Amino acid sequence: MNKRDVAIINVETHFLNIDGHIYAESLMDSLFWSKYLSAFNKLYVIARIKQYDNENLSEWVLSDCEDVVFLPLPDYRGPKEYLKYYFAIKRAIKKYSSELSGKAVAIMRSPSPIGYMFLKQWTNKTNPYGMEICANYSDDFYYHIDVIHSILYGVLNIQTKYYAKKATGVSYVTKKVLQNEYPTDGITASYSSIDIPECLYYKREPLKKRKEMYTLIHVSTLAIDIKGNEEFLGVLLNLRNSGYNATGVVVGGGRLKEYYIKRAADLGLGEFIRFTGHISHKEDLMNELKCADIMLFPTLSEGLPRTVIEAMANSLPCVSSDIPCMHELLEDHWLCNPKDVELLSSRIKELIDDIDKYNTTSLRNYTESLEFEYGHLREVRQQFYSSISKESN
């Protein structure tokens, strides 16, 4: 087996090790790894892994896959713990880099502190590498959170620009936005990191009359407030105060979950909103989207949001933020200042009041989402991986 047959990647997801079986905190099942294994015979994954400690496994998904080998790092969470385990992480990454140098193709998923620590070791040995850029850390929002996060995101932004410029090749989840922020002198490709098999698409029947109740859905992280959770509550409150029979579903977990549950109760929305917590299984997430009527996603920053694409694949009209990447997914009319609750609310009301507009937008989003179907993206990814492999030999 030569190095064209072997790839090494990094992921920022948290994993559990239970008697040698690996579980992921996010939607990283065998389908996720298959997009790499369609081009390589073996895959090494550098990730944060901890031993099982009585976690509720209902919120984890089995991530074991034949020909996938996990290379464990200490399981840190947040900048403070990253600094605490910095030297242990560095030692592990240095070891993996040394063992695989000259034996594998490196494809780093970026931006990533883990990925850039690995690339520093990898490029010291003059190994070529590819990158998959999935997020945009040049957005001004990231520099208004707190001092620690501002420094971290600033460093990640600089590192992304540096390593992208020198990479053998870079793929971007956008068509233009991330390309402009993180240019490269190497090979380029454009494809989403999303995995939607054809069987999970849902083309809903057009509405014939206005529904008695509309459910808004927001797929978010409640670990850090960057996805517009407060604004989602504000819009739901606006709709109900305006006489619209609307309910809300918030999908996602994190340290702020209890805060937002209490916040919703304080606003009088407790009985009209449901917080699902973290959903690990793709089928469960797609079912939540299938049961909803409209996606509201007032996010403050994105690379290219998987959740909006998944909502489109379920024929959902979407109202979201007027940030650059969204223009590659949605019509401009449905993009708003994420802080403007009144405007966001008025767009939702349009979709409820105008059945023809609802149906047209629903069909349009479903049709546009077909370009993200797994089989189609698989071919584009394989071409990129093959190009990086050839350049690495």
ZAMARGU-4260 file (C-alpha; in steps of 0.2 Angstrom, whole numbers, plus 5000, padded with zeros to 4 digits):
<rodrens>
0) 5000/5000/5000 | 5008/5016/4995 | 5004/5034/5002 | 4991/5037/4988 | 4981/5024/4996
5) 4982/5031/5014 | 4975/5048/5020 | 4976/5057/5037 | 4963/5070/5042 | 4958/5080/5058
10) 4941/5083/5065 | 4936/5094/5079 | 4922/5083/5085 | 4923/5074/5102 | 4923/5055/5103
15) 4921/5042/5116 | 4930/5026/5117 | 4920/5011/5124 | 4930/4995/5124 | 4938/4999/5108
20) 4922/5006/5099 | 4922/5024/5095 | 4906/5035/5097 | 4905/5053/5090 | 4896/5068/5097
25) 4890/5074/5080 | 4884/5066/5064 | 4900/5057/5060 | 4894/5039/5056 | 4901/5028/5043
30) 4893/5038/5029 | 4905/5053/5034 | 4920/5042/5033 | 4915/5034/5016 | 4918/5050/5006
35) 4936/5048/5011 | 4937/5029/5009 | 4929/5031/4991 | 4946/5038/4987 | 4958/5030/4999
40) 4960/5012/5006 | 4964/5018/5024 | 4960/5033/5034 | 4969/5040/5050 | 4958/5052/5060
45) 4967/5064/5073 | 4953/5069/5085 | 4949/5072/5104 | 4944/5055/5112 | 4941/5051/5130
50) 4937/5034/5138 | 4918/5031/5142 | 4913/5038/5158 | 4894/5035/5160 | 4889/5047/5146
55) 4871/5046/5140 | 4874/5036/5123 | 4857/5042/5116 | 4866/5058/5111 | 4881/5049/5103
60) 4882/5040/5086 | 4893/5024/5083 | 4907/5030/5072 | 4917/5014/5070 | 4921/5010/5052
65) 4932/4997/5043 | 4949/5004/5038 | 4947/5020/5049 | 4960/5021/5063 | 4958/5034/5076
70) 4973/5043/5083 | 4968/5050/5100 | 4971/5067/5108 | 4967/5073/5125 | 4948/5078/5126
75) 4949/5096/5129 | 4934/5109/5127 | 4937/5127/5125 | 4952/5138/5124 | 4957/5136/5143
80) 4957/5117/5142 | 4967/5118/5125 | 4980/5128/5134 | 4980/5116/5149 | 4983/5101/5138
85) 4994/5110/5125 | 5010/5101/5127 | 5001/5084/5128 | 4992/5088/5112 | 5008/5094/5104
90) 5018/5078/5109 | 5004/5067/5102 | 5003/5076/5086 | 5022/5076/5084 | 5022/5057/5086
95) 5008/5054/5073 | 5016/5066/5060 | 5033/5057/5062 | 5025/5040/5060 | 5015/5044/5045
100) 5028/5056/5036 | 5030/5050/5018 | 5017/5036/5021 | 5000/5046/5019 | 4992/5060/5011
105) 4987/5074/5023 | 4970/5083/5021 | 4967/5095/5035 | 4949/5101/5038 | 4950/5119/5043
110) 4950/5131/5052 | 4957/5120/5066 | 4969/5122/5080 | 4972/5103/5079 | 4975/5104/5060
115) 4987/5118/5061 | 4997/5111/5075 | 4999/5095/5064 | 5003/5105/5048 | 5017/5114/5057
120) 5025/5097/5061 | 5020/5089/5044 | 5028/5104/5033 | 5044/5103/5044 | 5046/5087/5035
125) 5042/5095/5018 | 5027/5084/5016 | 5013/5091/5004 | 4996/5093/5010 | 4978/5098/5005
130) 4965/5108/5015 | 4946/5107/5016 | 4940/5125/5022 | 4923/5124/5030 | 4921/5140/5040
135) 4925/5159/5039 | 4935/5166/5053 | 4937/5183/5045 | 4920/5188/5050 | 4920/5203/5062
140) 4908/5194/5073 | 4922/5183/5080 | 4931/5198/5087 | 4917/5204/5098 | 4914/5188/5109
145) 4927/5190/5123 | 4945/5192/5124 | 4950/5174/5124 | 4940/5169/5109 | 4945/5185/5100
150) 4963/5180/5101 | 4959/5162/5096 | 4949/5166/5081 | 4961/5180/5075 | 4976/5167/5076
155) 4965/5154/5067 | 4961/5167/5053 | 4979/5171/5051 | 4984/5152/5051 | 4971/5148/5038
160) 4977/5161/5026 | 4995/5156/5028 | 4992/5137/5026 | 4979/5139/5012 | 4992/5150/5002
165) 5005/5136/5003 | 4994/5121/5001 | 4995/5108/4987 | 4977/5110/4985 | 4962/5118/4994
170) 4943/5114/4993 | 4930/5126/4999 | 4912/5123/5004 | 4907/5139/4995 | 4908/5144/4977
175) 4916/5161/4980 | 4916/5168/4997 | 4929/5157/5006 | 4940/5157/4990 | 4941/5176/4991
180) 4946/5176/5010 | 4958/5161/5009 | 4966/5161/4992 | 4979/5147/4987 | 4992/5145/4974
185) 4988/5126/4973 | 4974/5116/4966 | 4956/5122/4970 | 4939/5113/4971 | 4922/5118/4978
190) 4911/5106/4987 | 4901/5105/5003 | 4906/5094/5018 | 4887/5089/5019 | 4881/5071/5018
195) 4863/5069/5012 | 4859/5052/5004 | 4845/5052/4991 | 4834/5043/5003 | 4833/5057/5016
200) 4827/5070/5003 | 4809/5075/5006 | 4799/5084/4992 | 4783/5090/5001 | 4766/5092/4993
205) 4761/5110/4990 | 4749/5118/5003 | 4732/5120/4996 | 4726/5132/5011 | 4734/5141/5026
210) 4738/5129/5040 | 4731/5131/5057 | 4748/5131/5065 | 4766/5134/5058 | 4781/5127/5066
215) 4798/5136/5065 | 4814/5127/5067 | 4831/5132/5072 | 4846/5120/5071 | 4859/5128/5082
220) 4873/5126/5094 | 4869/5131/5112 | 4888/5130/5117 | 4891/5148/5111 | 4879/5161/5105
225) 4883/5164/5087 | 4868/5157/5079 | 4855/5169/5083 | 4846/5160/5097 | 4840/5176/5106
230) 4833/5182/5089 | 4824/5166/5086 | 4815/5168/5102 | 4811/5186/5098 | 4803/5182/5081
235) 4793/5168/5089 | 4787/5180/5102 | 4783/5193/5088 | 4773/5181/5078 | 4762/5176/5093
240) 4759/5193/5099 | 4754/5197/5081 | 4740/5184/5082 | 4750/5170/5072 | 4748/5152/5079
245) 4767/5148/5078 | 4777/5136/5088 | 4796/5134/5088 | 4809/5119/5089 | 4827/5122/5093
250) 4839/5108/5089 | 4855/5108/5097 | 4864/5106/5114 | 4878/5115/5124 | 4881/5125/5140
255) 4868/5138/5136 | 4853/5126/5134 | 4846/5128/5151 | 4848/5147/5150 | 4838/5148/5134
260) 4824/5136/5141 | 4822/5148/5155 | 4823/5163/5144 | 4809/5156/5133 | 4799/5153/5149
265) 4802/5171/5155 | 4795/5177/5138 | 4780/5167/5140 | 4785/5155/5126 | 4788/5140/5137
270) 4773/5130/5131 | 4776/5135/5112 | 4794/5130/5110 | 4803/5113/5111 | 4822/5111/5114
275) 4827/5094/5108 | 4845/5095/5114 | 4859/5088/5104 | 4854/5076/5090 | 4867/5064/5084
280) 4858/5053/5071 | 4855/5060/5054 | 4838/5052/5052 | 4832/5060/5068 | 4838/5077/5062
285) 4830/5075/5045 | 4813/5070/5053 | 4813/5086/5064 | 4815/5096/5048 | 4802/5086/5039
290) 4789/5090/5053 | 4793/5108/5053 | 4786/5122/5041 | 4799/5135/5040 | 4817/5137/5045
295) 4823/5153/5054 | 4842/5154/5055 | 4848/5171/5060 | 4866/5166/5062 | 4880/5178/5064
300) 4894/5169/5054 | 4895/5154/5043 | 4906/5145/5031 | 4891/5137/5021 | 4878/5131/5034
305) 4874/5112/5032 | 4858/5115/5042 | 4851/5127/5029 | 4855/5114/5015 | 4847/5100/5025
310) 4832/5111/5028 | 4831/5115/5009 | 4832/5096/5006 | 4816/5095/5016 | 4808/5108/5005
315) 4808/5121/5019 | 4807/5139/5015 | 4821/5147/5025 | 4823/5165/5032 | 4841/5168/5037
320) 4855/5181/5039 | 4861/5193/5025 | 4879/5187/5026 | 4890/5183/5011 | 4889/5164/5010
325) 4869/5164/5012 | 4868/5172/4995 | 4875/5156/4987 | 4860/5146/4995 | 4845/5157/4997
330) 4836/5171/4987 | 4841/5188/4993 | 4823/5192/4998 | 4824/5180/5012 | 4840/5186/5019
335) 4839/5199/5033 | 4850/5208/5046 | 4851/5194/5059 | 4848/5207/5073 | 4832/5214/5065
340) 4818/5204/5073 | 4805/5215/5065 | 4811/5211/5047 | 4814/5193/5051 | 4796/5192/5058
345) 4789/5201/5043 | 4797/5188/5031 | 4790/5174/5041 | 4773/5182/5040 | 4774/5183/5021
350) 4777/5165/5020 | 4762/5161/5031 | 4750/5174/5023 | 4755/5170/5005 | 4752/5151/5001
355) 4759/5153/4983 | 4775/5162/4989 | 4777/5148/5002 | 4775/5134/4989 | 4786/5143/4976
360) 4800/5145/4989 | 4798/5127/4995 | 4800/5120/4978 | 4814/5131/4974 | 4824/5127/4989
365) 4821/5108/4986 | 4827/5109/4968 | 4843/5119/4973 | 4847/5107/4986 | 4849/5093/4974
370) 4866/5098/4969 | 4872/5094/4987 | 4866/5075/4986 | 4879/5063/4992 | 4882/5054/4975
375) 4884/5070/4966 | 4897/5077/4978 | 4906/5061/4979 | 4912/5063/4962 | 4919/5080/4965
380) 4927/5075/4981 | 4936/5060/4973 | 4943/5071/4959 | 4950/5083/4972 | 4958/5069/4983
385) 4965/5061/4967 | 4973/5077/4962 | 4981/5079/4979 | 4987/5061/4979 | 4996/5063/4963
390) 5004/5079/4968 | 5010/5071/4984 | 5020/5057/4975
</rodrens>
